[in-house]
Every structure is written in C-alpha cells, then in structure tokens.
Amino acid sequence: MTRTTAPGAGVGRPSRSYEFNSSQGYVAGVDVGNASIRVVISDLRGAVLADHVGAGADKYSDGAAKLGAVTQEVKRSFSAALLPLERLRAVGLSLPGIVDESGFVLTSVVIPEWSGVEIGVYLQEELSAEVTVDNGVRLAAVAEHHLGAAQLVNDILYLSVGNRIAVGLILDGKPRRGAHDAAGDVGRLAFPGVQPLTGEIAWESGENAAVVFARARDGDLSAQQEIESFIERLARPLATLMMTVDPARVVIGGGLSRAHEEFLRPLTESVRKHIQLPFEIPIVEARLGDEAAAHGALVLAFRRKSFEIYGLDGMTVPTIAPL
C-alpha cells in the first residue's frame, strides 16, 4: 500500500487515501507438457506481465532434469521480463497426470518419472515461493470458467482435443475432482481410436493432426475421410458425457478447437443428431487455446495461497487479465 494525504484542512485528523501497490509481489502460473513449458507471471492485481514458452519436458532425460527445467524456465521468464524473482510469492503448477488436492502426483503416464513425487515441495525449495499443483485439463477448465469462454457459467464440460483427448468439469462453479481425484480422465476409455494407455490420438494419413488437416484442405480424399470418421467417433461419446453431466455449456479446447469449419462445426452438428432433444447445449471454442492451463494454474495459486500472496486468508481471486 502507498498512502497520500488528501488536500484541504478540517477538524480532526486529515483524510488520507490509499492505493494498492500491485508490483510489490508476483504470482506465476506454470504449465508443464512434453511439447513445451509455459510460464505466465502476474502482479498482485492479476494483470499478466509476461508469457514465456520454453522447451518441453520430453527434451530432458529423467525426472530430476525435467524438474530442473521447470525451475530454469521460471527463472528465465522473470529475467526476460526484468522482474525481480525474489518478489515471487506463489506458483501454480499444471501438469499431465492425476493429482490429489494436496498436490501429490498419484500417477502420470505422460511424465511417468513424476508419479509418486511431491513436485510442489521440490519447486518450493528451488524457487523460495509457495507452490500448489493440479491436473492440467482441470486447470484449463478453471481458466475458461474464470476468464475465458465460460465466464458466469457454473456447469461446464471442457473437452481438450489435441495430441490426446481429456475432459475437465466445472460443476456448481467448482472444479470437479471426484472421490479419487480422477474425474475427467476418460479420454483413453471413452473415445475409440486413441492409444489406450495415454489417450493419444493415432492418425493414419499423417503423423499428427496438423498434417492431416493440411492435407484435407489440399484435397486429399483419405485425409478428409479420416477427419469425418474421427468426428463421428468423437461425437457419440461426447453426447453421452453431455447427457450424463447436463452442462450449460461445452467448451472445446486443445489444438483442434481452432479448426472451426473443419472440426468444431461438424462435431456440433453430429452431437445434435445423437442427442435429439428439444433443447440445445452450446458447444463453443475455447478462448485461451494453448494458454489455458497456465492461466488456470495462476488462478489456482491465487485461490490456494491467499495468505502467502496478500497476508490474508480467503481473498477473492482477482480478475486475471492475460496479455
């Protein structure tokens, strides 16, 4: 806080106004994946000051090296933004895996070396700041609810379709964890045509979705047919999930969400044919894209580490303003 004395004079103590000094501390949201490590840094008001992307976890040989990479990317992001690392007050960490409410990684098929590891404890020691950890898709859903495509909507089904398929749920305005912290880990079970262990999507007419969709746009018939078949295989399980949860809105995230005409529109039409009821559940594109989980991690840090950030418990999460 900074204090100024108001002009004028009168009886009693002179009036004073106070201004919140938001640059006295910083909060970081970190999203760890095999392809990249993203770090977003905000001030105490929630305004994002830096958005940094570094090499992914698969560039490193073992679990310890991957943890070291996370520390280094946080430090690099502060250095590049010319911000003092010693003012970092809390970190939210997003990672692929089943994570309990204390931040313990129960299992991760994407980064198996971190299964059974107290990731937050290690990072807390390295960064001298409080760390809280959760599942990446759950945090992407949190971000879309807090500042993305599902603001003011309290029942959300978030479907991430990128290299793999995964689900996050917001019910009654709160992220659904489930009795075993595994709510939403259905990609490898519910959707046909994916790798049964990791939920990764297997494409036949190209090495990844970007190549397949590019070939389809160029008129490749086999790529076009594969996309049509994939959408049909995706639509029925999605319709089943929608009727199980009955959300107010479905948000499609991940890399394929940006292919609106080629993917999102035909998926929506196919789901409607399966449901066939006299009401419509909107299916919308995620607003935050690849940045969702990192911003969700930022929300998590503000929500879980209020005392460490502000010196007060129970402070409301500020409105996060991304770059």
PABADREN-6852 format. One record per residue (C-alpha): residue number from 0; chain; x, y, z. Coordinates in nm, 2 decimals, always signed. Example, Ala and Ser with C-alpha at 12.3 -4.5 7.8 and 13.67 -1.06 7.14 Angstrom:
% PABADREN-6852
{0,A,{+1.23,-0.45,+0.78}} {1,A,{+1.37,-0.11,+0.71}} 
This chain:
% PABADREN-6852
{0,A,{+0.00,+0.00,+0.00}} {1,A,{+0.11,+0.36,-0.06}} {2,A,{-0.05,+0.64,+0.13}} {3,A,{-0.12,+1.00,+0.02}} {4,A,{-0.27,+1.29,+0.22}} {5,A,{-0.58,+1.44,+0.07}} {6,A,{-0.57,+1.82,+0.01}} {7,A,{-0.77,+2.06,+0.23}} {8,A,{-0.80,+2.10,+0.61}} {9,A,{-1.07,+2.05,+0.87}} {10,A,{-1.14,+1.94,+1.22}} {11,A,{-0.98,+1.61,+1.33}} {12,A,{-0.73,+1.40,+1.16}} {13,A,{-0.66,+1.49,+0.79}} {14,A,{-0.81,+1.24,+0.54}} {15,A,{-0.59,+1.00,+0.36}} {16,A,{-0.63,+0.78,+0.05}} {17,A,{-0.46,+0.45,+0.00}} {18,A,{-0.35,+0.29,-0.33}} {19,A,{-0.28,-0.08,-0.37}} {20,A,{+0.08,-0.14,-0.48}} {21,A,{+0.04,-0.43,-0.71}} {22,A,{+0.41,-0.46,-0.81}} {23,A,{+0.52,-0.55,-0.46}} {24,A,{+0.48,-0.92,-0.54}} {25,A,{+0.42,-1.16,-0.83}} {26,A,{+0.24,-1.48,-0.89}} {27,A,{+0.33,-1.74,-1.16}} {28,A,{+0.13,-2.00,-1.34}} {29,A,{+0.33,-2.28,-1.50}} {30,A,{+0.20,-2.54,-1.74}} {31,A,{+0.43,-2.84,-1.80}} {32,A,{+0.39,-3.06,-2.10}} {33,A,{+0.60,-3.28,-2.32}} {34,A,{+0.60,-3.02,-2.60}} {35,A,{+0.65,-2.70,-2.40}} {36,A,{+0.68,-2.54,-2.06}} {37,A,{+0.48,-2.22,-2.04}} {38,A,{+0.52,-1.96,-1.76}} {39,A,{+0.28,-1.67,-1.71}} {40,A,{+0.36,-1.40,-1.45}} {41,A,{+0.10,-1.16,-1.30}} {42,A,{+0.12,-0.88,-1.05}} {43,A,{-0.10,-0.89,-0.73}} {44,A,{-0.40,-0.75,-0.92}} {45,A,{-0.40,-1.03,-1.17}} {46,A,{-0.26,-0.84,-1.47}} {47,A,{-0.04,-1.08,-1.67}} {48,A,{+0.30,-0.91,-1.73}} {49,A,{+0.49,-1.19,-1.91}} {50,A,{+0.41,-1.50,-2.11}} {51,A,{+0.71,-1.72,-2.17}} {52,A,{+0.74,-2.05,-2.35}} {53,A,{+1.04,-2.29,-2.32}} {54,A,{+1.13,-2.64,-2.43}} {55,A,{+0.91,-2.92,-2.32}} {56,A,{+0.97,-3.19,-2.07}} {57,A,{+1.05,-3.46,-2.33}} {58,A,{+1.37,-3.27,-2.41}} {59,A,{+1.52,-3.39,-2.08}} {60,A,{+1.64,-3.73,-1.99}} {61,A,{+1.50,-3.80,-1.65}} {62,A,{+1.25,-3.68,-1.38}} {63,A,{+1.51,-3.47,-1.20}} {64,A,{+1.62,-3.30,-1.52}} {65,A,{+1.26,-3.22,-1.60}} {66,A,{+1.20,-3.07,-1.26}} {67,A,{+1.52,-2.86,-1.30}} {68,A,{+1.39,-2.74,-1.64}} {69,A,{+1.07,-2.61,-1.48}} {70,A,{+1.28,-2.41,-1.23}} {71,A,{+1.50,-2.27,-1.50}} {72,A,{+1.21,-2.17,-1.72}} {73,A,{+1.05,-1.98,-1.43}} {74,A,{+1.38,-1.80,-1.36}} {75,A,{+1.42,-1.73,-1.73}} {76,A,{+1.07,-1.58,-1.76}} {77,A,{+1.15,-1.34,-1.47}} {78,A,{+1.48,-1.24,-1.62}} {79,A,{+1.34,-1.18,-1.96}} {80,A,{+1.06,-0.97,-1.82}} {81,A,{+1.31,-0.78,-1.60}} {82,A,{+1.11,-0.87,-1.29}} {83,A,{+1.28,-0.95,-0.95}} {84,A,{+1.25,-1.32,-0.88}} {85,A,{+1.28,-1.26,-0.50}} {86,A,{+0.93,-1.10,-0.52}} {87,A,{+0.77,-1.42,-0.64}} {88,A,{+0.51,-1.51,-0.37}} {89,A,{+0.33,-1.81,-0.51}} {90,A,{+0.33,-2.06,-0.80}} {91,A,{+0.05,-2.26,-0.95}} {92,A,{+0.17,-2.57,-1.15}} {93,A,{-0.02,-2.75,-1.41}} {94,A,{+0.09,-3.10,-1.52}} {95,A,{-0.05,-3.40,-1.71}} {96,A,{-0.15,-3.66,-1.45}} {97,A,{-0.38,-3.75,-1.16}} {98,A,{-0.30,-3.51,-0.88}} {99,A,{-0.46,-3.51,-0.53}} {100,A,{-0.58,-3.20,-0.35}} {101,A,{-0.25,-3.17,-0.16}} {102,A,{-0.06,-3.16,-0.49}} {103,A,{+0.08,-3.51,-0.47}} {104,A,{+0.12,-3.67,-0.82}} {105,A,{-0.06,-4.00,-0.79}} {106,A,{+0.03,-4.11,-1.15}} {107,A,{+0.13,-3.95,-1.48}} {108,A,{+0.15,-4.16,-1.80}} {109,A,{+0.29,-3.85,-1.99}} {110,A,{+0.57,-3.78,-1.74}} {111,A,{+0.59,-4.12,-1.56}} {112,A,{+0.90,-4.02,-1.36}} {113,A,{+0.69,-3.78,-1.16}} {114,A,{+0.44,-4.04,-1.04}} {115,A,{+0.45,-4.06,-0.66}} {116,A,{+0.66,-3.75,-0.63}} {117,A,{+0.59,-3.43,-0.43}} {118,A,{+0.66,-3.20,-0.72}} {119,A,{+0.55,-2.89,-0.53}} {120,A,{+0.78,-2.94,-0.24}} {121,A,{+1.08,-2.96,-0.46}} {122,A,{+0.99,-2.65,-0.66}} {123,A,{+0.91,-2.46,-0.34}} {124,A,{+1.26,-2.52,-0.22}} {125,A,{+1.42,-2.42,-0.55}} {126,A,{+1.21,-2.10,-0.60}} {127,A,{+1.16,-1.99,-0.24}} {128,A,{+0.79,-1.95,-0.30}} {129,A,{+0.47,-2.14,-0.21}} {130,A,{+0.37,-2.39,-0.49}} {131,A,{+0.04,-2.56,-0.55}} {132,A,{-0.02,-2.83,-0.81}} {133,A,{-0.31,-2.97,-1.01}} {134,A,{-0.41,-3.16,-1.33}} {135,A,{-0.36,-2.96,-1.65}} {136,A,{-0.70,-3.02,-1.81}} {137,A,{-0.88,-2.94,-1.49}} {138,A,{-0.69,-2.61,-1.47}} {139,A,{-0.77,-2.54,-1.84}} {140,A,{-1.14,-2.57,-1.75}} {141,A,{-1.08,-2.34,-1.45}} {142,A,{-0.93,-2.08,-1.67}} {143,A,{-1.21,-2.09,-1.93}} {144,A,{-1.46,-2.05,-1.64}} {145,A,{-1.27,-1.77,-1.48}} {146,A,{-1.16,-1.56,-1.78}} {147,A,{-1.24,-1.75,-2.10}} {148,A,{-1.53,-1.88,-2.30}} {149,A,{-1.74,-1.99,-2.00}} {150,A,{-1.74,-1.69,-1.76}} {151,A,{-2.06,-1.67,-1.55}} {152,A,{-2.15,-2.03,-1.65}} {153,A,{-2.14,-2.27,-1.35}} {154,A,{-2.18,-2.61,-1.52}} {155,A,{-1.92,-2.67,-1.78}} {156,A,{-1.78,-2.97,-1.97}} {157,A,{-1.44,-2.89,-2.11}} {158,A,{-1.31,-3.13,-2.38}} {159,A,{-0.94,-3.10,-2.48}} {160,A,{-0.87,-3.24,-2.82}} {161,A,{-0.51,-3.20,-2.93}} {162,A,{-0.24,-3.47,-2.93}} {163,A,{-0.47,-3.65,-2.68}} {164,A,{-0.82,-3.63,-2.55}} {165,A,{-0.91,-3.54,-2.19}} {166,A,{-1.20,-3.39,-2.00}} {167,A,{-1.23,-3.13,-1.73}} {168,A,{-1.55,-3.05,-1.54}} {169,A,{-1.68,-2.74,-1.36}} {170,A,{-1.99,-2.82,-1.16}} {171,A,{-2.17,-2.56,-0.94}} {172,A,{-1.89,-2.32,-1.02}} {173,A,{-1.62,-2.56,-0.88}} {174,A,{-1.38,-2.79,-1.05}} {175,A,{-1.49,-3.15,-1.01}} {176,A,{-1.21,-3.37,-0.86}} {177,A,{-1.40,-3.69,-0.78}} {178,A,{-1.35,-3.93,-0.49}} {179,A,{-1.01,-4.03,-0.62}} {180,A,{-0.91,-3.71,-0.79}} {181,A,{-0.95,-3.88,-1.13}} {182,A,{-1.27,-3.71,-1.26}} {183,A,{-1.23,-3.64,-1.63}} {184,A,{-0.96,-3.90,-1.70}} {185,A,{-1.18,-4.06,-1.96}} {186,A,{-1.00,-3.99,-2.29}} {187,A,{-0.83,-4.33,-2.32}} {188,A,{-1.15,-4.51,-2.22}} {189,A,{-1.45,-4.33,-2.37}} {190,A,{-1.32,-4.24,-2.72}} {191,A,{-1.24,-4.50,-2.98}} {192,A,{-0.93,-4.48,-3.19}} {193,A,{-0.69,-4.34,-2.92}} {194,A,{-0.39,-4.50,-2.76}} {195,A,{-0.55,-4.69,-2.46}} {196,A,{-0.27,-4.60,-2.21}} {197,A,{-0.21,-4.23,-2.28}} {198,A,{-0.53,-4.12,-2.47}} {199,A,{-0.31,-4.00,-2.76}} {200,A,{-0.49,-3.98,-3.10}} {201,A,{-0.35,-4.21,-3.37}} {202,A,{-0.37,-4.06,-3.72}} {203,A,{-0.32,-4.27,-4.04}} {204,A,{-0.30,-4.02,-4.32}} {205,A,{-0.04,-3.80,-4.14}} {206,A,{+0.20,-3.80,-3.84}} {207,A,{-0.02,-3.56,-3.65}} {208,A,{-0.35,-3.36,-3.67}} {209,A,{-0.19,-3.05,-3.82}} {210,A,{-0.06,-3.26,-4.12}} {211,A,{-0.38,-3.45,-4.16}} {212,A,{-0.59,-3.13,-4.16}} {213,A,{-0.35,-2.96,-4.40}} {214,A,{-0.37,-3.25,-4.65}} {215,A,{-0.75,-3.24,-4.62}} {216,A,{-0.75,-2.87,-4.71}} {217,A,{-0.54,-2.95,-5.01}} {218,A,{-0.80,-3.20,-5.13}} {219,A,{-0.65,-3.53,-5.00}} {220,A,{-0.95,-3.76,-5.00}} {221,A,{-0.81,-4.01,-4.75}} {222,A,{-0.73,-3.72,-4.50}} {223,A,{-1.09,-3.58,-4.55}} {224,A,{-1.24,-3.92,-4.48}} {225,A,{-1.02,-3.98,-4.18}} {226,A,{-1.13,-3.64,-4.03}} {227,A,{-1.50,-3.72,-4.10}} {228,A,{-1.46,-4.07,-3.93}} {229,A,{-1.28,-3.92,-3.63}} {230,A,{-1.55,-3.66,-3.58}} {231,A,{-1.82,-3.93,-3.58}} {232,A,{-1.63,-4.14,-3.34}} {233,A,{-1.58,-3.84,-3.11}} {234,A,{-1.94,-3.72,-3.13}} {235,A,{-2.12,-4.01,-2.97}} {236,A,{-1.91,-4.04,-2.65}} {237,A,{-1.92,-3.66,-2.62}} {238,A,{-2.30,-3.67,-2.65}} {239,A,{-2.31,-3.94,-2.38}} {240,A,{-2.09,-3.73,-2.15}} {241,A,{-2.31,-3.43,-2.21}} {242,A,{-2.63,-3.62,-2.12}} {243,A,{-2.46,-3.76,-1.81}} {244,A,{-2.35,-3.42,-1.68}} {245,A,{-2.61,-3.20,-1.85}} {246,A,{-2.37,-2.89,-1.86}} {247,A,{-2.49,-2.54,-1.95}} {248,A,{-2.20,-2.52,-2.20}} {249,A,{-1.94,-2.74,-2.36}} {250,A,{-1.60,-2.58,-2.43}} {251,A,{-1.37,-2.74,-2.68}} {252,A,{-1.01,-2.67,-2.62}} {253,A,{-0.68,-2.81,-2.74}} {254,A,{-0.52,-2.77,-3.08}} {255,A,{-0.82,-2.89,-3.29}} {256,A,{-1.05,-2.63,-3.14}} {257,A,{-0.91,-2.37,-3.38}} {258,A,{-1.02,-2.57,-3.68}} {259,A,{-1.37,-2.42,-3.66}} {260,A,{-1.52,-2.50,-4.00}} {261,A,{-1.33,-2.83,-4.04}} {262,A,{-1.38,-2.97,-3.69}} {263,A,{-1.59,-2.77,-3.45}} {264,A,{-1.89,-2.71,-3.67}} {265,A,{-1.93,-3.07,-3.80}} {266,A,{-1.87,-3.20,-3.44}} {267,A,{-2.15,-2.98,-3.31}} {268,A,{-2.39,-3.10,-3.59}} {269,A,{-2.31,-3.46,-3.52}} {270,A,{-2.36,-3.43,-3.15}} {271,A,{-2.70,-3.27,-3.21}} {272,A,{-2.81,-3.56,-3.42}} {273,A,{-2.71,-3.80,-3.14}} {274,A,{-2.89,-3.61,-2.86}} {275,A,{-3.21,-3.52,-3.04}} {276,A,{-3.38,-3.34,-2.76}} {277,A,{-3.59,-3.02,-2.76}} {278,A,{-3.31,-2.82,-2.60}} {279,A,{-2.96,-2.73,-2.71}} {280,A,{-2.63,-2.73,-2.52}} {281,A,{-2.40,-2.48,-2.67}} {282,A,{-2.06,-2.62,-2.79}} {283,A,{-1.81,-2.33,-2.82}} {284,A,{-1.44,-2.29,-2.90}} {285,A,{-1.21,-2.23,-2.60}} {286,A,{-1.09,-1.87,-2.58}} {287,A,{-0.75,-1.93,-2.43}} {288,A,{-0.62,-2.21,-2.65}} {289,A,{-0.27,-2.33,-2.55}} {290,A,{-0.25,-2.07,-2.28}} {291,A,{-0.55,-2.21,-2.08}} {292,A,{-0.37,-2.44,-1.84}} {293,A,{-0.10,-2.19,-1.74}} {294,A,{-0.37,-1.93,-1.67}} {295,A,{-0.57,-2.19,-1.47}} {296,A,{-0.26,-2.25,-1.27}} {297,A,{-0.24,-1.88,-1.20}} {298,A,{-0.60,-1.89,-1.07}} {299,A,{-0.51,-2.19,-0.86}} {300,A,{-0.22,-2.01,-0.69}} {301,A,{-0.44,-1.70,-0.61}} {302,A,{-0.71,-1.93,-0.48}} {303,A,{-0.50,-2.16,-0.27}} {304,A,{-0.22,-1.93,-0.15}} {305,A,{-0.41,-1.62,-0.05}} {306,A,{-0.22,-1.57,+0.28}} {307,A,{+0.12,-1.61,+0.12}} {308,A,{+0.03,-1.36,-0.15}} {309,A,{-0.17,-1.10,+0.04}} {310,A,{-0.11,-1.18,+0.41}} {311,A,{-0.48,-1.25,+0.44}} {312,A,{-0.68,-1.58,+0.41}} {313,A,{-0.98,-1.61,+0.18}} {314,A,{-0.91,-1.32,-0.05}} {315,A,{-1.11,-1.33,-0.38}} {316,A,{-0.92,-1.43,-0.69}} {317,A,{-0.86,-1.12,-0.89}} {318,A,{-0.98,-1.10,-1.25}} {319,A,{-0.69,-1.24,-1.45}} {320,A,{-0.61,-1.01,-1.74}} {321,A,{-0.40,-1.21,-2.00}} {322,A,{-0.15,-1.04,-2.24}} 
